[in-house]
Amino acid sequence: MILFPNCKINLGLYITHKRADGFHDLQTIFYPVFLQDALEIIESKDKEHTASITITGLPIDATTDNICIKAYQLLKKDFDLPPVKIHLHKTIPIGAGLGGGSADGAFALLILNKKFNLRISENSLVNYALQLGSDCPFFIKNKPCLAIGRGEIMEEIALDLSSYKILLVNPGIHINTGWAFSQIEPKKNRIPIIEIINRPVPVWKEQLQNDFEKAIFFHHPSIAAIKDDLYHGGAAYASVKEIEPKVLEDEITFTLGASVVALNGITSAVPPTAAIV
């Protein structure tokens, strides 16, 4: 069985509170974008290995640490799964804050559930996905959502950007997110992001904020210049992408994607598209 894991963007990002577990509470909008990987899982005749993976496209880890293998191992604890072979063709850039790895893990759960008729409910799949990473539950739903908590508490919203082209710019700059968080004083009592997102897109430029931008733009002016160039080129809205918290053993680490996302109005309605520049 083959599925095509897509990536996502964040629209707005508020950091509202630092938690005792090291994570931060946030508000953001997750929106799916159809730049896709390809993921295939078939049953294996190799009884010596429960799961193996091959990878083409962009180079990533092809060991047991791969999130698709972890998804298989997670479900195998509760279900009698046969050995499988996994093939992943990687197109979504790594470390760009697009959630590509999280999507691969979530889609692996979806394939295994359907292929082997496990009959796992969507709510249960969300709970399994959360064990793989904070971003993974979104890709089980894969619809525009308001996300709060550390990003795992989601509410589907009515948001349609099909009359806009979505442009992703990845300058290849990686930012230490521990440092980025240290630059932010969490704030409350602001206009809720969900209220702003329901306003016309042209007002987002002034009202829909990303709390990381001030510090990032000061220390990486080339990223600020990209955003300015996008606005000069006619973008209706442009913003730095998001954070991806991950738990590695007992250590909480973060990847901050330095990609910039832009919405550009078009005259005819077409499905959302994504391009890497």
C-alpha positions in Angstrom: 0.0 0.0 0.0 1.2 3.5 -0.9 0.3 6.8 0.6 1.8 10.3 0.1 2.7 12.1 3.4 2.4 15.8 2.9 3.9 18.7 4.9 2.2 21.6 6.8 2.7 25.2 7.5 2.0 27.3 10.6 -0.1 30.5 10.4 0.8 32.6 13.4 2.6 31.4 16.5 2.2 32.6 20.0 4.3 31.3 22.9 2.0 31.7 25.9 3.6 29.8 28.8 6.7 27.8 29.8 5.8 24.5 31.3 7.4 22.4 34.1 8.2 19.6 31.6 10.4 21.9 29.5 7.9 22.4 26.7 6.1 25.6 26.0 2.4 26.2 25.6 1.5 27.8 22.3 -1.2 28.9 19.9 -0.9 28.3 16.2 -2.8 27.3 13.1 -1.7 24.1 11.3 -2.5 24.1 7.6 -1.7 21.1 5.2 0.4 21.8 2.2 0.7 19.2 -0.6 4.4 18.9 -1.0 4.7 15.2 -0.5 6.9 12.2 0.2 5.9 8.7 -0.9 5.6 5.9 1.6 5.0 2.2 0.7 4.6 -0.7 3.2 4.3 -4.3 2.0 4.3 -7.6 3.9 7.7 -9.3 4.1 8.7 -12.9 3.8 11.8 -12.2 5.8 11.0 -13.7 9.2 14.3 -12.7 10.8 13.5 -9.0 10.7 10.2 -7.6 11.8 10.6 -4.4 9.8 13.2 -3.0 7.4 13.3 0.3 5.5 14.9 1.6 2.3 15.1 5.3 1.4 15.5 7.2 -1.8 15.4 10.9 -2.6 16.8 13.2 0.1 19.3 11.4 2.4 17.9 10.6 5.9 18.4 8.0 8.6 17.6 4.5 7.4 18.1 2.7 10.7 15.8 1.5 13.4 15.7 5.1 14.6 13.6 6.0 11.5 10.2 7.2 12.6 8.4 4.8 10.2 10.1 1.9 11.9 9.1 3.4 15.3 5.5 3.6 14.2 5.6 -0.1 13.3 7.2 -1.0 16.6 4.6 1.0 18.5 1.7 -0.8 16.9 3.3 -4.2 17.2 3.3 -3.9 21.0 -0.5 -4.0 20.8 -1.2 -5.9 17.6 0.0 -9.1 15.9 1.7 -7.5 12.9 3.6 -9.6 10.4 7.1 -8.5 9.2 7.1 -5.6 6.7 9.3 -3.9 4.2 9.0 -0.1 4.1 10.1 2.2 1.3 10.3 6.0 1.7 11.0 8.4 -1.1 11.9 11.6 0.6 11.0 14.9 -1.1 10.1 17.2 1.9 13.3 19.0 3.0 14.8 18.0 6.3 15.0 20.5 9.2 12.9 23.1 7.5 10.1 23.1 10.0 7.6 21.6 7.6 6.8 18.5 9.6 7.9 16.0 6.9 9.3 13.5 9.4 6.2 13.7 11.6 4.0 13.2 8.5 6.0 10.0 7.6 5.4 8.6 11.0 1.7 9.4 11.1 1.2 8.0 7.6 3.0 4.8 8.6 0.4 4.4 11.3 -2.4 5.0 8.8 -1.1 2.5 6.3 -0.5 -0.2 8.9 -4.0 0.3 10.3 -5.7 0.0 6.9 -3.5 -2.6 5.3 -3.8 -5.1 8.2 -7.4 -4.2 9.1 -6.5 -3.2 12.7 -9.6 -1.1 13.1 -8.0 1.6 15.2 -10.2 4.6 15.7 -9.0 8.1 14.7 -8.8 9.1 18.3 -6.7 6.1 19.2 -4.4 6.8 16.2 -4.0 10.3 17.4 -2.8 9.0 20.8 -0.4 6.6 19.1 0.9 9.4 16.9 1.5 11.6 20.0 3.9 9.0 21.2 6.0 9.5 18.0 6.1 13.3 18.3 4.1 16.4 19.1 3.5 17.2 15.4 2.4 13.7 14.4 -1.3 13.9 15.6 -2.0 16.7 13.1 -1.3 14.4 10.2 -3.8 11.8 11.3 -6.5 14.5 10.9 -4.6 16.4 8.1 -7.1 19.3 8.0 -6.7 22.9 9.1 -6.6 23.0 12.9 -6.2 25.4 15.7 -3.4 23.9 17.9 -2.8 24.7 21.5 -0.9 23.1 24.4 2.4 22.0 23.0 0.6 21.6 19.6 -1.1 18.3 20.4 -4.5 19.7 21.3 -6.3 20.4 18.1 -9.6 21.7 16.9 -10.6 21.5 13.2 -11.4 24.9 11.7 -12.9 26.1 8.5 -10.0 27.6 6.6 -9.7 27.5 2.8 -6.7 29.0 1.1 -7.3 27.4 -2.3 -7.5 30.9 -3.9 -3.8 31.5 -2.9 -0.6 30.0 -4.0 1.6 28.9 -1.1 5.4 29.5 -1.6 8.0 28.0 0.7 11.5 29.4 0.9 14.1 27.3 2.6 17.4 29.3 3.1 19.1 26.4 4.8 19.7 28.2 8.0 19.3 26.2 11.2 18.6 28.0 14.5 19.2 26.8 18.0 15.6 26.8 19.4 16.8 26.8 23.0 18.4 30.1 22.2 15.2 31.3 20.4 13.0 30.4 23.3 15.4 32.3 25.6 14.7 35.4 23.6 10.9 35.3 24.2 8.9 36.4 27.2 5.7 34.4 27.0 2.7 36.6 26.6 -1.0 36.2 27.4 -4.1 38.4 26.9 -3.6 38.9 23.2 -6.1 38.7 20.4 -6.6 35.0 19.9 -5.0 33.6 16.7 -8.3 32.0 15.7 -10.0 35.4 15.8 -7.3 36.9 13.5 -7.4 33.9 11.1 -11.1 34.5 10.5 -10.3 38.0 9.3 -9.5 38.8 5.6 -6.0 37.6 4.6 -4.7 41.1 3.7 -5.0 42.1 7.4 -2.8 39.2 8.5 0.3 41.1 7.6 -0.2 43.5 10.5 -2.0 41.3 12.9 -0.9 37.6 12.6 2.4 37.4 14.5 5.1 34.8 15.0 6.9 35.3 18.3 10.2 34.0 17.0 10.6 36.6 14.3 11.9 39.5 16.2 15.0 37.7 17.6 15.5 35.6 14.4 15.4 38.7 12.1 17.9 40.6 14.4 20.5 37.8 14.3 19.7 36.5 10.8 18.9 39.6 8.7 19.0 37.5 5.5 15.8 35.8 6.7 14.2 39.2 7.3 15.3 40.2 3.8 13.5 37.1 2.3 10.3 38.1 4.0 10.6 41.7 2.8 11.3 40.5 -0.8 8.2 38.3 -0.7 6.1 41.3 0.3 7.7 43.5 -2.3 6.8 40.7 -4.8 3.1 40.9 -3.9 2.7 38.3 -1.1 -0.5 38.8 0.9 1.1 37.3 4.0 4.6 36.0 4.8 6.1 34.6 8.0 8.9 32.4 9.4 7.9 28.8 9.9 7.5 26.9 13.2 9.2 24.8 15.9 9.2 21.0 16.1 9.7 19.6 19.6 11.0 16.1 19.8 11.8 13.9 22.8 15.1 11.9 22.5 15.5 9.5 25.4 15.4 11.8 28.5 16.4 15.0 26.6 13.9 17.4 25.1 15.3 19.0 21.9 13.8 21.3 19.3 14.3 22.0 15.6 13.4 25.5 14.4 12.6 25.7 10.8 13.9 28.8 9.2 11.7 28.4 6.1 9.5 31.4 5.2 6.0 30.8 4.0 4.1 33.3 1.7 0.6 33.5 0.4 0.2 35.1 -2.9 -3.2 35.9 -4.3 -4.1 34.5 -7.7 -7.0 35.2 -10.1 -8.3 31.7 -10.6 -8.9 29.1 -7.9 -6.4 26.2 -8.0 -5.4 23.6 -5.3 -2.7 24.9 -2.8 0.7 24.3 -4.3 4.2 24.5 -2.8 7.6 25.2 -4.2 11.0 25.2 -2.7 13.1 28.1 -3.9 
